[in-house]
């Protein structure tokens, strides 16, 4: 009797395409689920508007209900906030991502608490203009 040698079964090549697809889907998930901007100040509840276009929360100067200013979770004042921008900070970007030089100075995003008196909001805006801000925009929360 003659023994015929059988070839061992060929192993299928493992495809890395499925692994790449999984990693890509995880990347998309974390980009959508993750927070790409600094968190908003938890002590500030923003004014609600109905016709405001939806934008991501800005890297803004926050004013709480007492009128105290904070930036990135740290207490600040107008002079040091504007000085931080000159030292390489980027708090003055417009919503489309560019710097606002049209008005003669940097653009400031100001997020104020809904309980803050209007006169204090105007005083903060006036302080910002006097310190060199070119444009002050108030940040609100859109309501549907």
DSSP file (Angstrom, degrees, kcal/mol; ACC not computed):
  #  RESIDUE AA STRUCTURE BP1 BP2  ACC     N-H-->O    O-->H-N    N-H-->O    O-->H-N    TCO  KAPPA ALPHA  PHI   PSI    X-CA   Y-CA   Z-CA
    1    1 A X              0   0    0      0, 0.0     2,-0.5     0, 0.0     0, 0.0   0.000 360.0 360.0 360.0 133.4    0.0    0.0    0.0
    2    2 A X        -     0   0    0      2,-0.0     2,-0.6     0, 0.0     0, 0.0  -0.799 360.0-141.6 -98.2 130.8    1.3    3.4   -1.0
    3    3 A X        -     0   0    0     -2,-0.5     2,-0.6     2,-0.0     0, 0.0  -0.811  11.7-153.1 -94.4 124.1    0.9    6.2    1.4
    4    4 A X        -     0   0    0     -2,-0.6     2,-0.4     1,-0.0    -2,-0.0  -0.829  16.4-128.9 -97.8 126.0    0.1    9.5   -0.2
    5    5 A X        -     0   0    0     -2,-0.6     2,-0.4     1,-0.0    -1,-0.0  -0.564  18.9-146.8 -75.9 129.3    1.2   12.5    1.7
    6    6 A X        -     0   0    0     -2,-0.4     2,-0.2     1,-0.0     3,-0.1  -0.780  19.3-116.5 -95.6 139.7   -1.5   15.0    2.2
    7    7 A X        -     0   0    0     -2,-0.4     3,-0.1     1,-0.1    -1,-0.0  -0.497  35.9-107.1 -70.5 139.3   -0.6   18.6    2.3
    8    8 A X        -     0   0    0     -2,-0.2    -1,-0.1     1,-0.1     3,-0.1  -0.382  47.6 -89.3 -64.4 147.8   -1.3   20.2    5.6
    9    9 A X        -     0   0    0      1,-0.1     2,-0.3    -3,-0.1    -1,-0.1  -0.319  45.8-114.1 -61.3 137.2   -4.3   22.5    5.4
   10   10 A X        -     0   0    0     -3,-0.1     2,-0.3     1,-0.1    -1,-0.1  -0.535  26.1-123.6 -74.9 131.5   -3.3   26.0    4.5
   11   11 A X        -     0   0    0     -2,-0.3     2,-0.2     1,-0.1    -1,-0.1  -0.555  26.7-117.7 -74.9 136.5   -3.9   28.6    7.3
   12   12 A X        -     0   0    0     -2,-0.3     2,-0.2     1,-0.1    -1,-0.1  -0.531  30.7-110.8 -73.1 138.8   -6.0   31.5    6.2
   13   13 A X        -     0   0    0     -2,-0.2     2,-0.4     1,-0.1    -1,-0.1  -0.499  31.7-119.8 -69.8 135.3   -4.2   34.8    6.3
   14   14 A X        -     0   0    0     -2,-0.2     2,-0.4     1,-0.0    -1,-0.1  -0.625  24.4-136.8 -79.8 130.0   -5.6   37.0    9.0
   15   15 A X        -     0   0    0     -2,-0.4     4,-0.3     1,-0.1     3,-0.3  -0.715  13.7-164.3 -89.3 133.2   -7.0   40.2    7.6
   16   16 A X  S  > S+     0   0    0     -2,-0.4     4,-2.4     1,-0.2     5,-0.2   0.457  74.0  89.7 -91.8  -2.0   -6.1   43.4    9.5
   17   17 A X  H  > S+     0   0    0      1,-0.2     4,-2.4     2,-0.2    -1,-0.2   0.905  85.4  50.8 -62.3 -41.4   -8.9   45.3    7.7
   18   18 A X  H  > S+     0   0    0     -3,-0.3     4,-2.1     1,-0.2    -1,-0.2   0.891 110.3  50.0 -65.7 -37.2  -11.4   44.4   10.4
   19   19 A X  H  > S+     0   0    0     -4,-0.3     4,-2.4     2,-0.2    -2,-0.2   0.916 110.4  49.8 -65.3 -42.4   -9.1   45.7   13.1
   20   20 A X  H  X S+     0   0    0     -4,-2.4     4,-2.5     1,-0.2    -2,-0.2   0.904 109.9  51.6 -62.2 -41.5   -8.5   48.9   11.2
   21   21 A X  H  X S+     0   0    0     -4,-2.4     4,-2.4     2,-0.2    -1,-0.2   0.903 109.9  48.9 -62.5 -41.6  -12.3   49.4   10.8
   22   22 A X  H  X S+     0   0    0     -4,-2.1     4,-2.3     2,-0.2    -2,-0.2   0.934 112.3  47.4 -65.1 -45.7  -12.8   48.8   14.6
   23   23 A X  H  X S+     0   0    0     -4,-2.4     4,-2.2     1,-0.2    -2,-0.2   0.902 112.1  50.7 -62.4 -40.8  -10.1   51.3   15.5
   24   24 A X  H  X S+     0   0    0     -4,-2.5     4,-2.3     2,-0.2    -1,-0.2   0.913 110.3  48.9 -63.5 -42.9  -11.5   53.9   13.0
   25   25 A X  H  X S+     0   0    0     -4,-2.4     4,-2.4     1,-0.2    -2,-0.2   0.878 110.5  51.1 -65.6 -37.1  -15.0   53.5   14.4
   26   26 A X  H  X S+     0   0    0     -4,-2.3     4,-2.6     2,-0.2    -1,-0.2   0.902 108.8  51.8 -65.3 -39.9  -13.7   53.9   18.0
   27   27 A X  H  X S+     0   0    0     -4,-2.2     4,-2.0     2,-0.2    -2,-0.2   0.932 110.7  47.3 -60.5 -46.9  -11.9   57.1   16.9
   28   28 A X  H  X S+     0   0    0     -4,-2.3     4,-2.0     1,-0.2     5,-0.2   0.916 111.6  51.9 -61.1 -43.7  -15.1   58.5   15.4
   29   29 A X  H  X S+     0   0    0     -4,-2.4     4,-3.1     1,-0.2     5,-0.3   0.936 111.3  45.4 -59.8 -47.6  -17.0   57.6   18.5
   30   30 A X  H  X S+     0   0    0     -4,-2.6     4,-2.0     1,-0.2    -1,-0.2   0.814 110.4  54.4 -70.8 -28.6  -14.6   59.3   20.8
   31   31 A X  H  < S+     0   0    0     -4,-2.0    -1,-0.2    -5,-0.2    -2,-0.2   0.891 116.0  38.8 -67.3 -38.2  -14.4   62.4   18.6
   32   32 A X  H  < S+     0   0    0     -4,-2.0    -2,-0.2    -5,-0.2    -3,-0.2   0.913 123.4  39.4 -77.4 -43.2  -18.2   62.7   18.8
   33   33 A X  H  < S+     0   0    0     -4,-3.1    -3,-0.2    -5,-0.2    -2,-0.2   0.766 102.0  86.0 -80.1 -25.8  -18.6   61.8   22.4
   34   34 A X  S  < S-     0   0    0     -4,-2.0     2,-0.6    -5,-0.3    -3,-0.0  -0.244  81.2-116.1 -76.2 163.5  -15.6   63.6   23.7
   35   35 A X        -     0   0    0      1,-0.1     4,-0.1    -2,-0.0    -1,-0.1  -0.894  27.2-178.2-102.0 117.9  -15.4   67.2   24.8
   36   36 A X        +     0   0    0     -2,-0.6     2,-0.3    -5,-0.1    -1,-0.1   0.574  63.9  57.4 -94.0 -10.5  -13.1   69.2   22.5
   37   37 A X  S    S-     0   0    0      1,-0.1    21,-0.1    21,-0.0     3,-0.1  -0.786  98.9 -83.2-117.2 162.7  -13.4   72.5   24.3
   38   38 A X        -     0   0    0     -2,-0.3    22,-0.1     1,-0.1    -1,-0.1  -0.293  56.6 -98.9 -61.1 147.7  -12.7   73.6   27.8
   39   39 A X        -     0   0    0      1,-0.1    33,-0.1    -4,-0.1    -1,-0.1  -0.332  38.3-107.6 -69.0 150.5  -15.6   72.9   30.2
   40   40 A X        -     0   0    0      1,-0.1     2,-0.4    -3,-0.1    -1,-0.1  -0.387  42.9 -90.4 -72.1 154.5  -18.0   75.7   31.1
   41   41 A X    >   -     0   0    0      1,-0.2     3,-1.5    29,-0.1    -1,-0.1  -0.531  32.1-147.6 -66.5 122.1  -17.8   77.2   34.6
   42   42 A X  T 3  S+     0   0    0     -2,-0.4    -1,-0.2     1,-0.3    -2,-0.1   0.699  93.9  62.1 -69.0 -17.3  -20.3   75.2   36.7
   43   43 A X  T 3  S+     0   0    0      1,-0.0     2,-0.5     2,-0.0    22,-0.4   0.541  92.8  76.9 -83.1  -5.9  -21.1   78.2   38.8
   44   44 A X    <   -     0   0    0     -3,-1.5     2,-0.6    20,-0.1    20,-0.1  -0.918  59.8-166.0-111.9 121.8  -22.5   80.1   35.9
   45   45 A X        -     0   0    0     -2,-0.5    69,-2.7    66,-0.0    70,-0.2  -0.935  28.6-132.7-103.8 115.8  -26.0   79.4   34.4
   46   46 A X  B     -A  113   0A   0     -2,-0.6    67,-0.1    67,-0.2     2,-0.1  -0.180  18.7 -99.0 -71.7 156.4  -26.1   81.1   31.0
   47   47 A X        -     0   0    0     65,-0.6    94,-3.2    92,-0.4     2,-0.4  -0.469  41.9-124.6 -67.8 143.2  -28.9   83.2   29.7
   48   48 A X  E     -b  141   0B   0     92,-0.2     2,-0.3    -2,-0.1    94,-0.2  -0.778  28.4-177.7 -98.5 137.3  -31.2   81.3   27.4
   49   49 A X  E     -b  142   0B   0     92,-2.2    94,-2.8    -2,-0.4    91,-0.0  -0.924  19.8-154.6-127.9 156.4  -32.0   82.5   23.8
   50   50 A X  S    S+     0   0    0     -2,-0.3    -1,-0.1    92,-0.2    92,-0.1   0.750  90.2  40.5-102.5 -28.1  -34.3   80.9   21.2
   51   51 A X  S    S+     0   0    0      2,-0.1     2,-0.2    91,-0.0    -1,-0.1   0.230  81.2 122.7-108.2  14.6  -32.8   82.1   17.9
   52   52 A X        -     0   0    0     91,-0.1     2,-0.2    89,-0.1    -3,-0.1  -0.550  66.9-114.7 -77.5 138.9  -29.1   81.7   18.6
   53   53 A X        -     0   0    0     -2,-0.2     2,-0.4     1,-0.1    89,-0.1  -0.499  36.9-105.1 -70.6 141.8  -27.1   79.5   16.3
   54   54 A X        +     0   0    0     -2,-0.2     2,-0.3    87,-0.1    -1,-0.1  -0.532  51.2 165.1 -72.4 125.9  -25.8   76.3   18.0
   55   55 A X        -     0   0    0     -2,-0.4     3,-0.1    -3,-0.0     2,-0.1  -0.914  42.2 -93.1-132.9 160.6  -22.0   76.6   18.6
   56   56 A X        -     0   0    0     -2,-0.3     2,-0.1     1,-0.1     0, 0.0  -0.406  58.6 -85.4 -67.8 150.9  -19.6   74.7   20.8
   57   57 A X        -     0   0    0      1,-0.1    -1,-0.1   -20,-0.1   -19,-0.1  -0.388  54.8-130.6 -58.8 129.8  -19.0   76.1   24.2
   58   58 A X        -     0   0    0     -2,-0.1     2,-1.6     1,-0.1    -1,-0.1  -0.291  18.2-105.2 -82.2 166.8  -16.3   78.7   23.8
   59   59 A X  S    S+     0   0    0     31,-0.1    50,-0.3    34,-0.1     2,-0.2  -0.709  70.0 167.2 -84.8  84.6  -13.1   79.3   25.8
   60   60 A X        -     0   0    0     -2,-1.6     2,-0.6   -22,-0.1    12,-0.5  -0.518  48.3-108.5-110.5 166.1  -14.7   82.3   27.4
   61   61 A X  E     -Cd  71 110C   0     48,-2.7    50,-2.9    -2,-0.2     2,-0.4  -0.841  43.1-148.6 -86.9 124.3  -14.3   84.7   30.3
   62   62 A X  E     -Cd  70 111C   0      8,-3.0     8,-2.6    -2,-0.6     2,-0.5  -0.800  15.1-166.7-104.2 139.5  -17.0   83.7   32.8
   63   63 A X  E     -Cd  69 112C   0     48,-2.6    50,-1.9    -2,-0.4     6,-0.2  -0.988  15.7-151.6-121.2 120.1  -18.8   86.1   35.2
   64   64 A X    >   -     0   0    0      4,-2.1     3,-1.7    -2,-0.5    49,-0.2  -0.105  40.2 -81.6 -82.4-174.1  -20.8   84.5   38.0
   65   65 A X  T 3  S+     0   0    0    -22,-0.4    52,-0.3     1,-0.3    -1,-0.1   0.685 130.8  51.5 -66.1 -17.6  -23.9   85.9   39.8
   66   66 A X  T 3  S-     0   0    0      2,-0.1    -1,-0.3    50,-0.1     3,-0.1   0.532 118.9-108.3 -91.9  -8.0  -21.7   88.0   42.0
   67   67 A X    <   +     0   0    0     -3,-1.7     2,-0.3     1,-0.3    -2,-0.1   0.503  68.7 147.9  91.8   5.5  -19.7   89.5   39.1
   68   68 A X        -     0   0    0      1,-0.0    -4,-2.1     9,-0.0     2,-0.4  -0.567  41.6-134.2 -75.2 136.9  -16.5   87.6   39.9
   69   69 A X  E     +CE  63  76C   0      7,-0.5     7,-2.4    -2,-0.3     2,-0.3  -0.746  25.2 177.8 -97.6 138.3  -14.5   86.8   36.8
   70   70 A X  E     -CE  62  75C   0     -8,-2.6    -8,-3.0    -2,-0.4     2,-0.4  -0.987  11.3-167.9-134.9 147.8  -13.0   83.4   36.1
   71   71 A X  E >  S-CE  61  74C   0      3,-2.6     3,-1.4    -2,-0.3   -10,-0.1  -0.973  78.8 -12.1-137.3 121.9  -11.1   82.0   33.1
   72   72 A X  T 3  S-     0   0    0    -12,-0.5     3,-0.1    -2,-0.4    -1,-0.1   0.861 130.6 -53.0  54.6  40.0  -10.4   78.3   32.7
   73   73 A X  T 3  S+     0   0    0      1,-0.2     2,-0.4   -34,-0.1    -1,-0.3   0.444 117.1 107.5  82.0   1.1  -11.5   77.7   36.3
   74   74 A X  E <  S-E   71   0C   0     -3,-1.4    -3,-2.6     1,-0.0    -1,-0.2  -0.913  74.9-110.3-114.6 139.3   -9.2   80.3   37.9
   75   75 A X  E     +E   70   0C   0     -2,-0.4     2,-0.3    -5,-0.2    -5,-0.3  -0.364  50.1 160.8 -61.7 142.9  -10.2   83.6   39.3
   76   76 A X  E     -E   69   0C   0     -7,-2.4    -7,-0.5    -2,-0.0     2,-0.3  -0.904  31.1-132.7-150.2 175.5   -9.0   86.5   37.2
   77   77 A X     >  -     0   0    0     -2,-0.3     4,-2.3    -9,-0.1     5,-0.2  -0.830  38.1 -97.6-129.2 174.0   -9.5   90.2   36.5
   78   78 A X  H  > S+     0   0    0     -2,-0.3     4,-2.6     1,-0.2     5,-0.2   0.905 119.0  50.4 -61.1 -44.9   -9.8   92.1   33.2
   79   79 A X  H  > S+     0   0    0      1,-0.2     4,-2.2     2,-0.2    -1,-0.2   0.923 114.1  42.7 -63.5 -45.5   -6.2   93.2   33.1
   80   80 A X  H  > S+     0   0    0      2,-0.2     4,-1.9     1,-0.2    -1,-0.2   0.853 112.8  54.4 -71.6 -32.0   -4.7   89.8   33.7
   81   81 A X  H  X S+     0   0    0     -4,-2.3     4,-1.1     2,-0.2    -2,-0.2   0.946 113.2  41.4 -63.6 -47.6   -7.2   88.1   31.3
   82   82 A X  H  X S+     0   0    0     -4,-2.6     4,-1.2     1,-0.2    -2,-0.2   0.854 113.2  54.6 -69.0 -33.7   -6.2   90.5   28.5
   83   83 A X  H  X S+     0   0    0     -4,-2.2     4,-1.0    -5,-0.2    -1,-0.2   0.843 101.9  58.4 -66.4 -32.8   -2.5   90.2   29.4
   84   84 A X  H  <>S+     0   0    0     -4,-1.9     5,-2.0     1,-0.2    -1,-0.2   0.838 101.8  54.6 -65.6 -32.8   -2.8   86.4   29.2
   85   85 A X  H ><5S+     0   0    0     -4,-1.1     3,-1.2     1,-0.2    -1,-0.2   0.881 106.1  51.5 -68.4 -37.2   -3.9   86.8   25.6
   86   86 A X  H 3<5S+     0   0    0     -4,-1.2    -1,-0.2     1,-0.3    -2,-0.2   0.730 102.5  61.9 -70.4 -21.2   -0.8   88.8   24.8
   87   87 A X  T 3<5S-     0   0    0     -4,-1.0    -1,-0.3    -3,-0.2    -2,-0.2   0.169 136.4 -75.7 -91.9  18.4    1.4   86.1   26.3
   88   88 A X  T < 5S+     0   0    0     -3,-1.2    -3,-0.2     1,-0.3    -2,-0.2   0.441  89.7 134.8 106.3   0.3    0.3   83.5   23.8
   89   89 A X      < -     0   0    0     -5,-2.0    -1,-0.3    -6,-0.2     3,-0.1  -0.282  46.3-145.6 -73.2 168.6   -3.1   82.6   25.1
   90   90 A X    >   +     0   0    0      1,-0.1     3,-0.6     3,-0.0   -31,-0.1  -0.249  52.3 127.1-130.7  49.0   -6.0   82.3   22.6
   91   91 A X  T 3   +     0   0    0      1,-0.2    18,-0.7   -10,-0.2   -30,-0.1   0.521  66.1  68.0 -82.2  -0.7   -9.1   83.6   24.4
   92   92 A X  T 3   +     0   0    0     16,-0.1    15,-1.0    -3,-0.1     8,-0.9  -0.022  64.1 131.7-111.9  31.7  -10.0   86.0   21.6
   93   93 A X  B <   -G   99   0D   0     -3,-0.6     6,-0.2   -34,-0.2   -34,-0.1  -0.598  54.4-124.7 -82.6 144.2  -10.9   83.8   18.7
   94   94 A X    >   -     0   0    0      4,-3.4     3,-2.6    -2,-0.3    -1,-0.1  -0.373  35.1 -97.1 -77.0 165.3  -14.1   84.5   16.8
   95   95 A X  T 3  S+     0   0    0      1,-0.3   -39,-0.1     2,-0.1    -1,-0.1   0.777 126.2  57.0 -57.4 -26.2  -16.7   81.7   16.5
   96   96 A X  T 3  S-     0   0    0      2,-0.1    -1,-0.3     1,-0.0     3,-0.1   0.415 122.7-106.1 -86.2   4.5  -15.3   80.9   13.0
   97   97 A X  S <  S+     0   0    0     -3,-2.6     2,-0.2     1,-0.3    -2,-0.1   0.337  81.7 113.9  96.5  -6.8  -11.9   80.4   14.5
   98   98 A X  S    S-     0   0    0     -5,-0.1    -4,-3.4     1,-0.1    -1,-0.3  -0.562  70.2-103.4 -98.1 162.9  -10.1   83.6   13.4
   99   99 A X  B     -G   93   0D   0     -6,-0.2     2,-0.9    -2,-0.2    -6,-0.2  -0.594  29.7-130.2 -81.1 144.7   -8.7   86.5   15.4
  100  100 A X        +     0   0    0     -8,-0.9     5,-0.2    -2,-0.3    34,-0.2  -0.829  44.6 149.8-100.4 102.7  -10.8   89.6   15.3
  101  101 A X    >   +     0   0    0     -2,-0.9     3,-1.3     3,-0.1    -1,-0.2   0.412  49.9  91.0-108.1  -2.0   -8.6   92.6   14.5
  102  102 A X  T 3  S+     0   0    0      1,-0.3    -1,-0.1    -3,-0.1     4,-0.1   0.875  85.4  50.2 -63.7 -38.1  -11.2   94.7   12.7
  103  103 A X  T 3  S-     0   0    0      2,-0.4    -1,-0.3     1,-0.1    -2,-0.1   0.341 122.4 -99.4 -88.6   9.3  -12.3   96.5   15.8
  104  104 A X  S <  S+     0   0    0     -3,-1.3     2,-0.3     1,-0.2    -2,-0.1   0.421  95.8  37.6  93.3  -1.9   -8.8   97.5   16.9
  105  105 A X  S    S-     0   0    0     -5,-0.2    -2,-0.4    28,-0.0    -1,-0.2  -0.939  96.7 -57.5-163.0-178.9   -8.3   94.8   19.5
  106  106 A X        -     0   0    0     26,-0.4    28,-2.3    -2,-0.3    29,-1.3  -0.328  50.7-113.6 -72.8 154.7   -8.9   91.2   20.3
  107  107 A X  E     - f   0 135C   0    -15,-1.0     2,-0.5    27,-0.2    29,-0.2  -0.735  29.2-155.0 -88.4 134.5  -12.4   89.7   20.4
  108  108 A X  E     - f   0 136C   0     27,-3.4    29,-3.0    -2,-0.4     2,-0.6  -0.936   7.9-149.7-115.6 130.1  -13.6   88.6   23.9
  109  109 A X  E     - f   0 137C   0    -18,-0.7   -48,-2.7    -2,-0.5     2,-0.5  -0.893  19.4-167.7 -96.4 118.1  -16.3   86.0   24.5
  110  110 A X  E     -df  61 138C   0     27,-3.4    29,-2.6    -2,-0.6     2,-0.6  -0.936   8.2-168.1-114.2 117.8  -18.0   86.8   27.8
  111  111 A X  E     -df  62 139C   0    -50,-2.9   -48,-2.6    -2,-0.5     2,-0.3  -0.923  14.5-172.9-106.3 115.7  -20.3   84.3   29.5
  112  112 A X  E     -d   63   0C   0     -2,-0.6   -65,-0.6    27,-0.6   -48,-0.2  -0.820  27.0-108.5-113.0 149.5  -22.4   85.8   32.2
  113  113 A X  B >   -A   46   0A   0    -50,-1.9     3,-1.5    -2,-0.3   -67,-0.2  -0.440  26.2-124.9 -69.8 145.0  -24.7   84.2   34.8
  114  114 A X  T 3  S+     0   0    0    -69,-2.7    -1,-0.1     1,-0.3   -68,-0.1   0.736 110.0  57.2 -65.2 -21.4  -28.4   84.9   34.2
  115  115 A X  T 3  S+     0   0    0    -70,-0.2    -1,-0.3     2,-0.1     2,-0.2   0.541  80.7 109.3 -86.1  -7.8  -28.7   86.3   37.8
  116  116 A X  S <  S-     0   0    0     -3,-1.5   -50,-0.1   -53,-0.2   -51,-0.1  -0.503  78.7-109.2 -72.6 134.6  -26.0   88.9   37.2
  117  117 A X     >  -     0   0    0    -52,-0.3     4,-1.8    -2,-0.2     3,-0.4  -0.316  18.4-125.9 -65.5 145.1  -27.4   92.5   37.1
  118  118 A X  H  > S+     0   0    0      1,-0.2     4,-2.5     2,-0.2     5,-0.2   0.849 109.5  57.8 -61.3 -36.1  -27.4   94.1   33.7
  119  119 A X  H  > S+     0   0    0      1,-0.2     4,-1.9     2,-0.2    -1,-0.2   0.878 106.6  48.7 -63.4 -36.6  -25.5   97.2   35.1
  120  120 A X  H  > S+     0   0    0     -3,-0.4     4,-2.3     2,-0.2    -1,-0.2   0.876 109.4  52.6 -70.2 -36.7  -22.6   94.9   36.2
  121  121 A X  H  X S+     0   0    0     -4,-1.8     4,-2.5     2,-0.2    -2,-0.2   0.929 111.0  47.3 -61.9 -45.1  -22.5   93.2   32.8
  122  122 A X  H  X S+     0   0    0     -4,-2.5     4,-2.6     1,-0.2    -2,-0.2   0.876 110.3  52.6 -64.0 -37.2  -22.2   96.6   31.2
  123  123 A X  H  X S+     0   0    0     -4,-1.9     4,-2.3     2,-0.2    -1,-0.2   0.898 110.2  47.7 -65.9 -39.9  -19.5   97.6   33.7
  124  124 A X  H  X S+     0   0    0     -4,-2.3     4,-2.4     2,-0.2    -2,-0.2   0.926 112.8  48.6 -65.8 -44.1  -17.5   94.4   32.8
  125  125 A X  H  X S+     0   0    0     -4,-2.5     4,-2.5     1,-0.2    -2,-0.2   0.913 111.4  50.0 -61.9 -41.8  -17.9   95.1   29.1
  126  126 A X  H  X S+     0   0    0     -4,-2.6     4,-2.7     1,-0.2    -1,-0.2   0.908 109.4  51.6 -62.7 -41.7  -16.8   98.7   29.6
  127  127 A X  H  X S+     0   0    0     -4,-2.3     4,-1.8     1,-0.2    -1,-0.2   0.909 109.9  49.9 -59.7 -42.7  -13.8   97.5   31.6
  128  128 A X  H  X>S+     0   0    0     -4,-2.4     5,-2.6     2,-0.2     4,-0.5   0.921 111.5  47.6 -63.2 -44.5  -12.9   95.1   28.7
  129  129 A X  H ><5S+     0   0    0     -4,-2.5     3,-1.1     1,-0.2    -2,-0.2   0.916 112.0  49.8 -63.1 -42.8  -13.2   97.9   26.1
  130  130 A X  H 3<5S+     0   0    0     -4,-2.7    -1,-0.2     1,-0.2    -2,-0.2   0.818 107.6  54.9 -66.1 -29.7  -11.1  100.3   28.2
  131  131 A X  H 3<5S-     0   0    0     -4,-1.8    -1,-0.2    -5,-0.2    -2,-0.2   0.540 132.5 -86.5 -82.2  -6.5   -8.4   97.6   28.6
  132  132 A X  T <<5S+     0   0    0     -3,-1.1   -26,-0.4    -4,-0.5    -3,-0.2   0.485  74.0 148.1 120.0   3.6   -8.1   97.1   24.9
  133  133 A X      < -     0   0    0     -5,-2.6    -1,-0.3   -28,-0.2   -26,-0.2  -0.504  31.5-159.4 -70.2 137.7  -10.7   94.6   23.8
  134  134 A X  S    S+     0   0    0    -28,-2.3     2,-0.3     1,-0.3   -27,-0.2   0.812  74.2  11.7 -85.8 -32.6  -11.9   95.3   20.3
  135  135 A X  E     -f  107   0C   0    -29,-1.3   -27,-3.4   -35,-0.1     2,-0.5  -0.990  60.6-159.1-149.3 134.8  -15.2   93.4   20.5
  136  136 A X  E     -f  108   0C   0     -2,-0.3     2,-0.4   -29,-0.2   -27,-0.2  -0.978  12.9-171.3-118.4 120.7  -17.1   91.8   23.4
  137  137 A X  E     -f  109   0C   0    -29,-3.0   -27,-3.4    -2,-0.5     2,-0.4  -0.931  17.8-134.1-113.2 134.3  -19.6   89.1   22.6
  138  138 A X  E     -f  110   0C   0     -2,-0.4     2,-0.4   -29,-0.2   -27,-0.2  -0.717  17.0-138.6 -87.3 135.4  -22.0   87.6   25.2
  139  139 A X  E     +f  111   0C   0    -29,-2.6   -27,-0.6    -2,-0.4   -92,-0.4  -0.793  27.0 176.3 -94.7 132.2  -22.3   83.9   25.3
  140  140 A X        -     0   0    0     -2,-0.4     2,-0.5   -94,-0.1   -92,-0.2  -0.787  30.4-115.2-126.7 172.0  -25.8   82.4   25.7
  141  141 A X  E     -b   48   0B   0    -94,-3.2   -92,-2.2    -2,-0.3     2,-0.2  -0.953  31.3-128.3-111.4 125.5  -27.4   79.0   25.8
  142  142 A X  E     -b   49   0B   0     -2,-0.5     2,-0.4   -94,-0.2   -92,-0.2  -0.470  19.6-160.2 -74.5 142.0  -29.8   78.1   23.0
  143  143 A X              0   0    0    -94,-2.8   -91,-0.1    -2,-0.2    -1,-0.0  -0.972 360.0 360.0-121.9 136.0  -33.2   76.8   23.9
  144  144 A X              0   0    0     -2,-0.4    -1,-0.1   -93,-0.0   -94,-0.1   0.447 360.0 360.0 -94.3 360.0  -35.4   74.8   21.4
